[in-house]
Amino acid sequence: MYQSFIGLEVHIHLLTQTKVFCSCRSAFGDEPNTNVCPVCLGYPGVLPSLNREALRMGAVVARSLGCAIPEKTWFERKQYFYPDMPKNYQISQFASPLGQNGYLDIEGKGSRKRVRIRECHLEEDAGKMIHAGTVSLLDYNRAGMPLLEIVTEPDLETGEEAELFIRHLRRIVRYLGVCDGNMEEGSLRADANVSINLRGRGLGSKVEIKNLNSSRFVRLGLDYEIRRQETMLEEGRAVAQETRLWNENRDRTEPMRSKEDSKDYRYFPEPDLPVFVPDVEFLASVEAGRTELPLDRMKRLVRTCGVTVEQAELICDEKPLADYFEAAAAEARNLGHGDDAPGRIAAWLLSDVKRVLNRDRISPETIFSLALTPKRLAELAGLVSAGTVSGKNAREVLEAVLAEDKDPEAIIRERGWERITDPELIAGTVRSVCSREEKALSDIAKAMLDGNEKRRAALETYLVGKILAATGGRADPGITRTQLGVFLAAYSPDR
């Protein structure tokens, strides 16, 4: 009956060393009000100076989202009063934003959707207010940090789609190295605009939900707001155009203030900053900063490396992890390990290697500094595939490589962990183990007489486990089963 229209305004902190219009340090977590100067505190008579690196980073994001860079771009003053905005205006972009008319394709649950990007504009962030009882504290460290705002068209329809968009965009900016994407610290946050109307009637009255600092809250806030507006329309009440906040403790949106239009901000060109005309050198630096995007990389890995879609998605979630995987796959090809080697490497990376990273709290960004180099991981996966070492011992080899910084093959030789493939040697172990397992042998004979195949198979598996344990997991399981079968065929409980 109703159709919902959702547009997002996603703000990302660019990872520049200094703020966008002054030389103050741009960093999270420093002592309050230590990274400030007369410029970012809005003292009379000061002049802003544009951070060219912030402009370049913003343009890299814009181009990666398919946006066009205009022939010239400039800044405006956006007039409003917030207690955490020292100047009582914000230097932003309005008439000619840095990036225009792009898109982002999102995929999830087998479906694909193109979301149009209206613009990407560069601006300065406001400070931060901390409310403690009846006291409000102000930290201006964040004031003036470079902020890129990415504005979509109202192409999204559900909270789930909006959450997916945020996750895709977060991964992209992390891949590009322009934002750490930490929503808890506020380096990526979103405002969501939503309206509903009878299907086919177009946009309804727009409600904005401010400062959503997790993709989950984006979904929950929008789902709640859509239900709230549906209820109001069904009751014959008008939906007011307003700004609301998401109350995560009560799982609902709450009124904040009436919603402004662009005319209320009284934009006019910033008189202290000249128009910026991108030259050939600047545009070349922007193109050099681009990289293969996560979704494209996932598809390529599935196509060229033989990994599953699920594996590719997990591998490509973090760029360093994907870089490490591709380096290990290339080493495996150089070693002649076969076309299926990348799949084996993916399995190791996503299970045992990630287990170690999580256990030791190692960031994926530092994975190349591990003693387990891509070449060593390729060698280890190859040794397992060739039957040189068992999977159980290979996990111990992995731990030893990390602890001792040695090659897998050297560790296997030192520990005596080579897989035993000599049938006669394994047959001797079978006889030795079975000499201590008379009850199991008797039960197998009884199960065979009774025709209880399930019981017989379970008992044989039990004996195989005992034999493998006796060899420290080194005996080849296939040969072990064969030799056990030979032993059982000749076994007589009455002998």
N, C-alpha and C positions, 0 to 999 in steps of 0.2 A: 504493500500500500504506500509506504513512505520510501523516499530515496534520500540517502545521506551524501553530503559533499564535504570532503575533508581536505584541507590544505595545511601544509606544515611550514613553519619557519624554524629552521634548524641553525643554531648558533655554534660555531666552532672557534675555540681559541687557537690561533696559529702559533706554531712553535718557534717564534723569533726570540732572539736574545734580549731585545729591548722592546719597549712599548711602541705603539704605532705612530705617535706624534711627538715623542720625546725620547731621551736616552736612558730612562729609568729601566731597571731590570724587570723583565717580564717572567715571573715565576710564581708557582703556587707553593703555599706553606711557609713563607717567610714571616718574620715577626710583623704584626699589624703596623701599617703606616710607616714602613721603613723604605719601601720602594716608591717614593713620591718626590715630586719637585714642583716648582711654581707652575710649570706647563700643565701637568696632569691634575694639579690642584686648582687650576683655573684662576691664577692670580691676574690682576689687571696688567695689561701691557705686554704679556708674554706672547710668543709666536710659536705655532706648531711647525714641526718639520717632518715630512712624510717618510716613513720607514719603507724603503724600496723593496726590502726582502719580504715584508708583509704583503705588499702589492703583488710581488712575483708568486708567492705561495697561494694567494687568493686566486690569481689567474690560472695557476696549475690546476686547482680544484675545478674552476669554471670550465676550462678546456676538457678536463677529464669527464665532466658531465655533459659534454657536447655543446657547451655554450659558446657563443661568438664573443670575441673581445672587440669592443667598439673602437673606432678610429681615435676617439678621445674620450676621456672620462674625468670626472671632477667630483668634488665633495661639496656637501651642503650642511648648513646648520639646521638641526632638528630641534625645535623649541619645546621644551617641557621642563617642569620642575619635579625632580626626584631628590630626596635627601642625600642619596648616595651618588649624585652626579654634580660634582663641585661647580661646574660652569653654568649650570641651569640650561645648558643646551648640549646636544651631542653632535659631534662631527660624524656624518654618515654620508650615504649616497642615495640619491632619489631619481633624478632625471636621466642620468646615464650611468647605470651600475656597471661594475667591472665585468660581469658575465651576463649574457642575455640569451634567452630562448634555447634551453638545453633539455635534457631528459635523463632519466635513470630507469633502467629496466630492473624490475624485481621479480624474483621467482620463488615459489614456495608451494608445496603440496601439488606439484605437477602442473601448476598454472604459471603464466607469465603475464606481467602487466607493465605497460610503459607509463611512467609518471612524468609529466612535463615539468621542467624547471623554468619558472618565470624569470628569475634573476639570481645572481650572487653579488652581494654588495659588501664592501669593506667599511667598517666603522670601528669606533672605540667602545670598549665595554664600560659599564658603570662600576662603582665600588660595591661593597658588600655591607649589608646591615645585619647585625646580630641582636636579636631581641631577647633580653633576660629579665623576666618579670615586668616591672614598670620602667625599665631602663632599655634604651636602644643604643647600641654601639656601632660606630662606623669604621670600616677598614677601607682605605682608599688604595691599597696595593693593586687591586684589580682595575681601578679606574685608568682607562687609557690603554689597556691591553688590546692587541689587535684581534678583532672579532670579524669573522666572515659569516654573513647571514645568507642561508640558502633558502629561497622561497619557492614553494611548489604551486602549481595550479591546483584547484580543488578536484583532483582526479581520483583520490582515494575514497573508499566507501565504508570501510570498517576499521575498528581499532586494530584488528589483526594485521591488515594491510599496512597501516601506519607503523606498527611495531617492526614489521619486516623491512619497510623503507629505512627506518632509523638504523637497523642492524646492517643493511647493505651499505648505507652511507658511512657509517662508523668504520666499517672494514676498509672502504675505499680511502678515507682520509688517513687512516693508519698505514695503508700500503704506500701512499704518496709521501709519508713522513712529515706531514704538515700539522698534524694534531695527534695527541695521544689517545683521544677518544674516551677519556676517563669521565664518565657521566657523574660519578659520585663527587668528584672534585669540581664539577661545573665546566670542564673544558669542552664538553659537548652537551648541549641542552636544547630543548625544543619547546616552542609554543604551537598549539594546535588550534586551527580554526575549523569549526564544524557548523553546518546548518542542515536542516532536513525540510523536505517539502513533499507534497503529493507527487508521485512519479509522473514525470513529463512536464512538471510546472517550473523547473529550473531551481535556482538557489533560493533558500529561505533566509531568515534573519540569522546573521553570523554571530556565533559566540566563540570567544577566544579563551583557551585554557593556557595559563602562563606557567613558565618555568618547570616543565616536566623533566626530571633529572634521571629518568631511566626509561628504557624502551618499554618495559612492562607497565610503568605508570602511564605512558602514552596510550597504550591499549586499554587499560582499565578506565582511565579518565574519559576517553572518547566513547567507549561502550556505555559508560554511565550517562554521559551527556546526551547521547543519541536516545537512550531510553527516557531520560527526563523530558527532552523536547517532544518526543512522541506522545508522552502522557499529557503534556500541556496542550498540544494541538487536538488531541482526542477530547479533551475537556473544554475546547473552545476558547482557550486562552492564547494570547499572543506571546511569542518568544521575544524577549527584549535583547537588543544588540548590546552585549556587555562583555567584560573581561572577568573570568572566574579563575579560582585557584583549585588545584586538586588537593584534597585533604586525605593523605594516605592513611591516617589513623581511623578515619570514619568511612573510607572508600566512597567518597562523593566529591562533587565539585561544589564550591561555595562562592558567592558573589564577592568581587574585589572592587570593581569600579565600572562606570559606564565606558563603553568602547569608543575610542577616538577614531575619526577618519583622518586621512592624510592631510586634509586642509587644516585640521586642528593643530598640526605641528608647525605650520607657517614656515615651510622650508624656504631658504634662500641660499644662493651660492656662498660658500665659505670664502671670505675675502682674503684670508691670510695664506691660502694654498693655491698655487697655479693649476691650470688645467694640465692633466697628464696625457701626453701623446705617446703611445707605445711605439718604440722604434724597432728596427730589425733585430738589434742585439737583445732587447728585452723579450721580444716574441720568441727568439731562438732559445733563450734561457728557460722560458715557460715550457716549450716543447721538450727540452732536455730533461725537465723535471717530471715529465709524465712517465707512467709505467703501465705494464699490462694489468688490467683491472681484475679483481678476484674472480668474478663470474666468467670472464674470458679464459682465465688461467685454469679454472676448474674444468671447463669444457675441453681445453687442450690436453690436460693431464688424462682425462678419461679417454680421449681419442688417441693419444700417442703413447701413453704409458700403461694402458690396460688396467688402471685402477677403477674401482667402482665409483659411482656418483657419490655415495656416502663417504667413501674414503677421501675423494677429491675435495669434498666440502670441508671435512675436518682438517685436511692438510692445508688448504688455502685460507683457513680462518685467520692465520697469522702469517704475514709475509716471510719472516725469518724461517719459520717451520717449512714453508713451501720451498724457499731457496735451498734449505738443507736437504730436503727430499730430492729435489732435482739434481743437486750436486752428488748425492749418494747414488741416484739412478744412473747418472753419467759415469761414475766410477765403476758401477756394475757392468755397464756396456763395455767400458775399456778393458775390464777383466774377462770379458767373454762369457758372462754368466747367463746369457739367454734372454729372450724377449719377455719372459715372465718374471725376471728379476725385480723390476720396479714394484710389482704387486707384493712380492715377499718383503721388500724394503718398507713399503707402506704399512704392512701388517706389523712389522717390528716397531716402526716409528710411532704408530698410533696406540700400541699396547705397552710394550716394555720400556721404550724410551720415554714416552709421555708419563708413564708411571714414575720413573726416576725423576723427571722434571717436577712433577707434582709433589712427590715425597720430599725432595730436597729444596723445594720452593725456588727452582731455577726458572728465570724468565725465558720465554722462547727467544727474546732478543739476544740472549747470550749463548744460544745453542752452539754456535760455531767455535766458541771458546772451550768446549768440552774436550776431554781426551778422546772421547768417542767421535772421531772425525767422520765426515761422510764416507771416506775411503774405508775406514775400519768397520763402519756399519755395513757397507756393501760386502766387505770380506766376510764378516760374521754371517750375514744372511746366505752368502754363497757356500760357506762351510757347512751350514745346516742343510742346505739343499743338496749338497754333494754327499751327505751322509757321514761327513768327517766327525761331526759332533752331534750329540742329541740335543733336542730342544731344551730339555731340563738343564744340561750342562752349559748350553749356549747362554742361558740367562745368567749363570754364574760367571761365564766368560765376560759378558757385558759389564757386570759389576766390577770385575777385576780390571778390565780395560780402563774404566772410569777412575778406579782407585790407584792403579799403578802406571798408567800412561804407557801401556805396551800394546803391541799388535795382537789381535785375537789368536793367530796361529802360534805365536810364541807362547802365549799363556796356556794354550791347549797342550803343547808339547811339555812345558814345565810341570803342569798338573797331572799329566798322564790321562787327559780326558778324551783321547781319540776314541771314536766309536769302534766297538769290537764287531767285526764282520766275519771272523773265522768260524765256520760252522762247528768244527771239532772243539774249539775252545768253548763255544756257547753250549755245545752238547754236554761237556763236562760239568758246566755250571748247572745245567738242567738236572743231571743225575744227582749232583750234590744237594741241590735244593729239595728235589723230590724225595730224597732219602730221609728228610726231616718232616715230610708232609704226608705221612701214611694215611691220615684221616681224610685229607682232601682227595687223595688218589682213590681211596675206597668209596668215597661219596661220588666221584666221577663214574666209577665202574657201575655203581648202583643206578645212577641217573641214566646211564647208557642202556642198562637192562630194562629200566622202566620207560624208556623212550622220552625222558624229560630233557629235551634239548636246551631249554632255557636254563635249567639248573646246571647242566653240563657246561654250557658256554660261560656261565658266571664263575664256575669253579676254575675253568681253564684261564680265564682272565685274572683270577686271583693268583694263580700260580705264575703267570707271566709277570705280574707285578712283583712277586717275590724274587723271581729270577733277575729282573731288571734292577731291583734294589740291591741284589747281591753283587752286581757289577757296577754299582754306583751310577746306574742309568746309562751305562756306556754300550750295553749290548744292543744290537740292531733288533727292533721289535719284530720285524717280519721274519728274520732268521730264527729268532727265539721261539716264535709260535710254530714255525716249521719243525724245529728240533724237539719241541715239547710234544707235537703231534706224533713224531717218530717214536719218542719215548713211550707215550701212552698206548700206541698201537702194539708195542711189544710188552706192555705191562700186564702182569697177571697177579691179582691180589693173593693167590694161593701159593706163589712161588717162594 
